[in-house]
Amino acid sequence: MSVAEFDEIAPKYDESRGGTERAAGFARMLAPLLDPARPVLDIGVGTGIVAAELTSLGHTVHGLDLSPGMLARAKDRLGARVAVADACRLPVQSGSVDQAVSTWLLHAGPDNRAVLAEVGRVLRPGGRYLVIPAGGTRPTDDIGLLVGELENRLDPEGSRRDGPEWLAPIAAAHGLVYEGTASERPTSFQVSPRAMAASLSRGLFTGAWAVGGEATRLVDETRSRLLALPNPDVPRVRRGADVVLLFTRGT
């Protein structure tokens, strides 16, 4: 997804991702894993909604993001502690960061490998990187199976995947040790196949942002398959989990 597209969706982004309630939940998952005496670098801070909740819990958060539209909202929440920057080329001195976080970042950029390389560079030995992946623990209902298949077909090499099975080996190549899931919170929500198909049409599902050519055909095919499921207007109760993945910088 391009910077211009992030700028365009910035006014409605928080609302489409669970708003303040979900952001506060993310902050409560992250806070016990962070040292309040040391600053936190939020890589891909977006609108600053999670960073603001972390701040309210006693942490000093500095945020970087490539989208000026997103950062305009982050600045309202965090003031001067935000700046425009590319997560693949962080304007940060090597070995200078004690702790960093990213919420729903590694699936959204062009290449999670470049981001993890930069995190490995800027973290000091023993430093922590906390990741809240967009995937979390995915529901495995009939909707989830079709959407998971779409993700696999759109990104077979995993350059925009954010699950630990994809990230751990990449992180290891850049001096980061995957320590496991540090926090987990069950989630439950309802959505019908028709509503999910509509989300694909409107570009609200991140895995389908790579559109054009074959990608568009795959998205359209998945929409048709969703609508062909039994009772497409009946919401499914979808259970999963939000998780925090912990990486540490080797010494």
C-alpha positions in Angstrom: 0.0 0.0 0.0 1.4 3.4 -1.0 2.0 6.4 1.3 -0.7 8.3 -0.6 -3.2 5.5 0.1 -2.3 5.6 3.9 -2.7 9.4 3.8 -6.2 8.9 2.2 -7.4 6.4 4.8 -5.9 8.2 7.8 -9.1 10.0 8.8 -11.0 6.7 9.2 -8.2 4.4 10.0 -8.6 4.2 13.8 -12.4 3.6 13.5 -11.8 0.7 11.0 -9.3 -1.0 13.3 -11.2 -1.1 16.6 -10.7 2.5 17.8 -9.5 3.6 21.2 -10.8 0.5 23.0 -8.7 -1.9 21.0 -5.7 0.5 21.1 -5.9 0.6 24.9 -6.0 -3.2 25.0 -2.8 -3.3 22.9 -1.1 -0.8 25.2 -2.0 -2.9 28.3 -0.4 -5.9 26.6 2.7 -4.0 25.8 3.2 -2.0 28.9 4.3 -4.8 31.3 7.0 -5.8 28.9 8.6 -2.3 28.6 10.8 -0.4 31.0 9.0 2.9 31.9 12.4 4.4 32.8 13.6 4.1 29.2 12.1 5.7 26.0 10.1 3.6 23.6 10.6 3.8 19.8 7.3 3.1 18.0 8.2 2.1 14.5 5.2 2.6 12.2 3.4 4.7 14.8 0.6 5.5 12.4 -2.0 7.7 14.0 -0.4 7.4 17.4 -3.4 5.8 18.9 -1.5 3.0 20.6 1.4 5.2 21.5 -0.9 7.6 23.2 -2.4 4.9 25.3 1.2 3.7 26.3 2.0 7.3 27.2 -1.0 7.3 29.5 0.4 4.3 31.2 3.6 6.1 32.1 5.9 5.5 29.1 7.7 8.0 26.9 7.1 7.1 23.3 8.7 8.5 20.2 7.1 7.6 16.9 8.2 7.3 13.3 6.0 6.7 10.2 6.2 7.3 6.5 2.7 8.7 6.1 2.3 12.4 6.7 -1.5 11.9 6.9 -1.1 9.4 9.7 1.5 11.5 11.5 -0.8 14.6 11.5 -3.0 12.6 13.8 -0.1 11.2 15.8 1.2 14.7 16.4 -2.1 15.7 17.9 -1.6 12.9 20.4 2.1 12.9 21.0 3.2 16.4 20.0 6.8 16.8 18.8 7.8 13.2 19.6 6.9 12.1 16.1 8.7 12.3 12.7 8.4 11.2 9.1 10.7 8.2 8.5 10.9 5.0 6.5 11.0 1.9 8.7 13.3 0.4 6.1 15.8 3.3 6.6 15.5 4.4 10.2 17.2 7.8 11.0 18.5 6.3 14.2 22.1 5.7 15.4 23.1 2.0 15.4 22.9 0.3 18.8 21.1 3.3 20.4 17.6 2.0 21.1 16.7 0.1 24.3 13.2 -0.9 23.3 11.0 -0.6 20.3 7.5 -1.6 19.3 5.5 -2.1 16.1 1.7 -2.6 16.0 0.3 -3.9 12.7 3.4 -2.8 10.7 5.2 -5.8 9.3 2.3 -6.9 7.1 1.7 -3.4 5.6 5.1 -2.5 4.1 6.8 -3.8 1.0 9.3 -6.0 2.8 9.4 -7.1 6.4 13.0 -8.2 5.8 14.3 -4.7 5.5 12.4 -3.5 8.6 13.8 -6.3 10.7 17.3 -5.6 9.4 16.9 -2.0 10.6 15.6 -3.0 14.0 18.6 -5.3 14.4 20.8 -2.4 13.6 19.4 0.2 15.9 18.7 -2.0 19.0 21.5 -2.2 21.6 22.6 -5.6 22.7 19.9 -7.0 24.9 17.3 -4.5 23.6 13.7 -5.6 23.0 11.5 -5.4 20.0 7.8 -6.1 20.6 5.5 -6.8 17.6 1.8 -7.0 17.6 1.1 -8.7 14.3 -2.1 -8.0 12.3 -2.7 -11.8 12.0 -2.5 -12.7 15.7 -4.1 -16.1 16.1 -6.4 -16.3 13.1 -9.9 -17.7 13.2 -10.2 -21.0 11.3 -13.8 -20.8 10.3 -15.0 -21.0 6.7 -14.2 -17.3 6.2 -10.8 -17.7 7.7 -9.8 -20.6 5.5 -10.7 -18.7 2.3 -8.9 -15.5 3.5 -5.8 -17.4 4.6 -5.7 -19.1 1.2 -5.9 -15.7 -0.5 -3.0 -14.4 1.7 -0.8 -17.4 0.7 -1.5 -16.8 -3.0 -0.9 -13.0 -2.8 2.3 -13.3 -0.9 3.9 -16.7 -1.3 7.4 -15.6 -0.3 6.1 -14.0 3.0 7.5 -10.5 2.4 4.4 -9.0 4.0 3.7 -11.8 6.5 3.9 -11.0 10.2 3.5 -14.4 11.9 6.4 -15.8 14.0 6.9 -18.7 11.6 7.9 -16.1 8.9 9.6 -13.5 11.1 11.8 -15.7 13.3 14.2 -16.9 10.7 14.4 -13.4 9.1 15.0 -11.8 12.5 17.8 -14.4 13.3 19.7 -13.3 10.2 19.9 -9.8 11.6 20.9 -10.6 15.2 17.4 -10.8 16.7 16.3 -13.7 18.8 12.6 -14.7 18.8 11.8 -15.3 22.4 8.1 -16.4 21.8 4.7 -15.0 22.5 5.0 -12.6 25.4 1.4 -11.7 25.8 -1.9 -13.0 24.4 -5.5 -11.8 24.6 -8.5 -13.8 23.2 -10.7 -12.0 20.7 -14.2 -12.6 19.5 -16.2 -10.8 16.8 -18.9 -11.5 14.3 -18.8 -11.0 10.5 -20.7 -12.6 7.7 -19.2 -13.8 4.4 -21.0 -11.0 2.6 -19.5 -8.4 4.9 -16.0 -9.9 4.5 -16.5 -9.8 0.7 -17.5 -6.1 1.0 -14.3 -5.5 3.0 -12.2 -7.0 0.2 -14.0 -4.7 -2.3 -13.3 -1.6 -0.2 -9.7 -2.5 0.4 -10.2 -2.7 4.2 -8.5 -6.1 4.4 -4.8 -5.5 4.5 -3.8 -8.8 2.8 -5.6 -7.6 -0.3 -3.9 -4.2 -0.7 -1.6 -5.6 -3.4 -4.1 -5.2 -6.2 -3.7 -5.1 -9.9 -3.3 -7.8 -12.5 -3.2 -11.3 -11.0 -3.8 -9.9 -7.5 -7.1 -8.3 -8.5 -8.2 -11.6 -10.1 -7.4 -13.5 -6.9 -9.3 -11.0 -4.7 -12.3 -11.1 -7.0 -12.2 -14.9 -7.0 -12.1 -15.0 -3.2 -15.1 -12.5 -3.0 -17.1 -14.9 -5.2 -16.2 -17.9 -3.1 -17.2 -16.0 0.1 -20.5 -15.2 -1.4 -21.0 -18.8 -2.4 -20.6 -20.1 1.2 -23.7 -21.4 2.9 -25.8 -18.6 4.4 -23.6 -15.8 3.3 -25.6 -13.2 5.2 -25.4 -15.0 8.6 -22.5 -13.7 10.8 -20.0 -16.2 12.0 -18.6 -15.9 15.5 -14.9 -15.6 14.8 -12.5 -16.4 17.7 -8.8 -15.7 17.7 -6.3 -13.8 19.7 -4.2 -10.7 19.7 -0.6 -11.5 20.6 2.7 -9.8 21.3 5.8 -11.3 19.8 9.1 -10.7 21.7 12.4 -10.3 19.9 15.7 -9.5 21.7 19.0 -8.2 20.3 21.8 -10.7 20.7 24.9 -9.7 22.6 
